[in-house]
Amino acid sequence: MIKYSLITGSAGLLGRQHATALLELNYNIVITDIDKAGLEKTFIYLKKLHPTKKIIKSLMDVSSSKSIEKNIKNLRKKKIIINNLINNAAIDSKVSKKNKKKNNKFENFDLNIWNKEIKVGLTGAMLCSKIVGSDMVKNKIKGNIVNIASDLSVISPNQNIYKYKNNKFTKPVTYSVIKHGIVGLTKYLSTYWAQNNIKVNSLSPGSVLNNQPKEFQKRIKKLIPMNRLANNNEYIGAIKFLCCDDSSYMTGQNLVIDGGRSVW
């Protein structure tokens, strides 16, 4: 069997960087997403940087057990086994010029949106861990599961940073619940599979610079001791650490990298 690392939500900003980190470790990777066009862009981007590396792209819906199992079954047919899983897929409602008038106020929050976002961000991580992790155990693979949380897994969002001009954006309740849940899932699985040589940790990134409105950037920087947002490549080292033997005695931990925001 050939070992590969699988990243969910690979079409996103950080998903692409997580894939880059694993390629720099000379790992074979499987990039997955439900966004076909975005996944293709990521594949082209990664192949351009790493033309000789083994990269497989595959459409996968993390909220569907059937979709996940189908992907794993197809990989098995190719004699491929997953030994690193990065649960990155999520629906993140972010402040931007496009959605600055989007009202996510808790009093009005739509149950359908709640169910959809929980299904992708939290249930999706559980399903992928269940299916891929069980495969690791069955094949006696020494593996890693890395769940992508957020600095908002340890603190609450400060809604005041969104209150300016005509901006009506509110960070939705789902984001906090999902990211806190991701840390809980991490702790549970870390002890559940500790005897099976599977490490389970979470990474909690701070806000990443991504063309947010200037006023938002100005406000959030005041909450961060380092007085800036993260660059999208500043989590590559953390992913490498969590997916290699340098972290061989680390499991059940939530690695927070947020410029100091959560300790202020």
C-alpha angles and dihedrals in degrees: 000000000000117000120231135174119230125210122190121206090028094158091068129091097260095033088066091050093049088053090049091053093055093046089053087056087056092247123150110240143203114204117200137182141144089235104088097188093045092047091052090051091052091048092052091046093051094043090052091054096039108025095165098047124102108250124169122189122202136171110238135168107211092198091063122075089198092055093049094045091048091054094048091047091052090050091050089055087058090050090251124144126185117234099165123045123185112192100204104140115117144137106242120189103209133184111255141141087264098055103025090117093049109122113214095162112158093233090060100033112142116235091216090058090047092053094045096049094043089049093056103033102038109013088043092057090048094050094047091047091047095050101036095036092051088053090052091052093046092051094040091239121170097230149171132218117193117188116199110225126157143237082264087068088076102028136036121251114262102231092192092078089068096050106098137112110332094336112132097170118135124186101245125242090237093068094058094043093049096047094046087048091052090059090049091050090050093053093046095050093043092065095034093059100026092110091052096062093251116135117204120192137152132225119213111197124192123229114309122217106250112151095289117168112283093238091054091049091050093051099044093047088062088062093052119077091212087055096226144076121253122266111238093247096054094091096056093092092051093052090049091051094049093047100048139061092268086084094043093131097042123096137144092026131133110217107207116199108172109131088263097298096132094052098050 
